[in-house]
Amino acid sequence: MARGNFWRLFRIMLLLYVLLFFAAGAFLARARTTDWDDTLYVGVYPVNGDRSTVSANYIDALDERTFADVEAFFARELRRYDIQISDPVVIKVGEEVVQLPPAPPGSDNIAAIMWWSLRLRFWGWRQQLGQPGVQPDITIYMIYHDPESHPRLAHSLGLQKGLIGVVNAFASRREAGANNVVLAHELLHTVGASDKYDPGTNQPVHPYGFAAPARMPLYPQSHAEIMGGRIPLSAARSETPASLRQVVVGPLTAAEIRWIRPGE
């Protein structure tokens, strides 16, 4: 009996050690991605979401230039907050991923969401096993769709736990700028930024979801706050920015991702 209790206790202690090890690794990884002392490397991995020829051809033409606006956006906005890093975000395009990620649950059940989060992170870990080169700080999977057959896309997401994002995007050069807006939004989720729009209406929430919350008159705005997601045109209407040139990082978002430190 005593022997059985010993091995049971040993297994529990071993499990606690493994959990502590991974928790410490996750904590250090999150700290590394929000110290903003060095370049943050982001791996973008394309996925043919609808198995179409249009998406396949678009993926074949992808390279780092497709995402240059994202790098420029972070460099510009960091300078506005007096943080001087020559290349704050560098994006590398990885090899195409064939398998689709697990779909998020269709409900707000906490247990289902936690289980899906674990499955997504495990899926991402498996995809990285086949990728050449150094493991990036953050992984973003771009799920491309033919805009002719998929005029509306499922919600994209970014998880701070696991530093992973899934972006549903259009396989169209015309939509490349808007795709990059979504990519930057989800990337910021992975480093701690929260949404600043009403999920029921998709309208940015005043004041934190507005690029210029003190502007008089308030509407129409000319830019979007990145986590607000849209350019407010009236109290009931907003539009998706065509590119990151129409987007800024607001003070609350900057504080959440540690561009503004306590006491500053």
N, C-alpha and C positions, 0 to 999 in steps of 0.2 A: 504493500500500500504506500509506504514511504517512498519507494522507488518510483511508483507512478506519479506521485505528487511532485517529485523532483523534476521529472521530465516535462510534466505539465508546466511547472514554473519556468523551466528552462526555455520552453517554446514561447511562453508569454514574454519573457525578457528579450529573447531574440527578436520577436516581432516588434516590440517596443523600440529596440535598438535600430532596426531597419527603418521604422517610421520616423524616428528621430533623425536618422541619417538623411533621409530624403527631405524631411522638413527643413533641416539645416541647409541642404543644398538649394532648395527652392528659395529660402530666405536670402541666401547669399546671391543667387541669380537675380532676384528682384532688386536687391540693393545695388548690384552692379549695373542694372539697366536704368536706375534713377539717380546715379551720382553725377551724371553729365560732366564727367571729367575726361572722357575719352570717347572715341568713335563707337557708336552702337551699330552692330552689324545685323542686318535684317535679311533673312533668306526668303525669297518669294518663289513659290513652287506652283506652276500652273497645272490645272486639272480640267479635262474636257468634261464639263458638267452634263452636257446633253448628248454627248457622243456624235456630234454633228461634224460635217466637213468644214463648215464655216468656223467653228471653234478650233478644229484641228489646224487649219491654215493660219488662223490668228496666233495660236500658240507657237507654231513653227517660226513666226516672224518676231517673236518677243526677244528683247534683250534689255540691258540695263538702261538704255536711253528711254525706254517706255516709261520708266519710273523716275526719271531725272527730276521731274517737278516735285516729287515727294522729298527728295534730298534737298532741293532748293528751298522748299517750304520750311523745313526744320531749321536750316541754316539762317534763313531770314527771320523767323520768329524768335529763335534763340538770341539773335542780335538785339531784337527789340527789348529783351529782358536782360541785356548786358551780360550774356554768357558767351564767352569767346572760345569756340571750338572750331577748328578749320573744317572738319568734316564730321558733324555731329551724328548724321545717319548715312550709312552706306548700304545700298541695296544690291544684292547679288541674286541673279535669277538661277534657280536650280533646275534640275532635270524634271521633265513632266512626271506627275504622279498619276498612276492609272486608277487606283482604287478611290472611290468617293468616301468622304468622312462620314461618320455616323450622324444621322439626322437628329436635330434637337428634339426634345419631347414636345408634344402638342399641348401640354398643360403646365401649370405653375407648381406642380407637386415638387416639393423640395427634394424628396428622396430620388425622384426620377431625374431631376436636374443634376444632382450630385453624381448619380450613376452615369448619366450621359457625359458629364465633364470628365470623369475618370476614363471612360471609353474613348473620348476624343483625344485625351492626352496620350493614352496608350497607342491609339491609331497613329498619332503624329510621331511618336517615338519609333514605331515600326517603319514609317516612311523614311525617316532619317537614316535608318540602317543602310539603305541602298544609295544614299546620296554621297557623291564624292566631296572631298575637301573638308574644311574645318566646320564644325557645328556652329551655326549663327547664334547670336544672342536671342533673337526673336524669329519665329517661323510664321509666315503668312501663306496660306493656301488660297490661291486665286481660282475660283470655280467659274469657268467661262461658259457662256450660253449665247446662242444665236439670237440676236435681238428681234429678228423677224418672227421666230416661233416662241420666244419668251419675252414679251414686252414688259412683264413685271417679274421681279426676282424676289426670292426669299430673303429674309432679314440676314444681314451679315453679323458677325460676332467677333469679339476679342476677349481672351481670358488672361487675367494677370497670373493666375495659377497655371503654370505650364508655359507661360509666355508664348501663346499660340493664338493665331487669328484665322478665321475662315471668311473670305470675302466673295460674295456672289457678284459677278461682273459680266458686262456685255462684251462679246467678242467683236468689237468694232472700234476702228481708229477714231471715229467721231465721238465715241463715248470714253475714250482713254482718259481724258481730263476728269470726268465725273467718277470713273473707276478709281482714280488716284485719290480723290476726296474721301471716298469710302475706305480705301486702304489706310490713309493717314488717320482717319477716325478710329478704326479698329486697332491700329497700331498703338494709338494713345490709350485705348482701353487696357492693353497689356501692361502698360507702365503706370496704371492707377487712375486714369481719368474717368469720370462718370458722365453719363448722358445728361444733356441739358435741354431736352425737349419733352413734350407731353406725348407718351406712347399711344394715347388714344387718338390724337389728332395729328401727330408728327410736327406740330407747331413748336418752334423754339420758345422756351420759357424765359420771360423777362424777370430779372435783368441778366442772369448769368449766361443765358443762351443767345444773347445778342452781341454782335461785334461792337456796336456803339450804343450802349443802353441809355446814355444820357443825352442822346441826340434830340434836338427839337426842330421840327416835329419828329416824333419817334419813327414814323413810317413815311416812305419806304426806306429800308436799310439798303446799303450798297454792297455789304459783305456779310458773310456768315461766320458765326463762331463755330469752330471745328466740331465741338461736341454738341452744339445746337443743331448742326447738320444742314440747316437751310437758311436762305436769305429771307428775312421777314419783310413782306411787302405791305401787309395790313394786319389787323388783329386776327383775321381769319384765313389769311392766304400767305403762302411762302413758296419759294422755288429752290430747286437743287442747284448749287453753284456748278458752273460748267468746268471750272478748274480750280486749283488751289490758289491761283492768283486772286480769287474772290473770297479767300478764307483767312481768318486770323485765330490765334490762340488767346482766349480771354483770361483775365486775372485769376478766376477761380480754378480753371483748368491748369493754368501755370502753377498754382500753388499745389494742386493735387499731384502733379508730376514732378514737383520739387524744382521748378524753375524759379519760384519765389520761396525763400526759406523763412521760417519763423523769425520775426523781429526785423525783417527787411521792409 
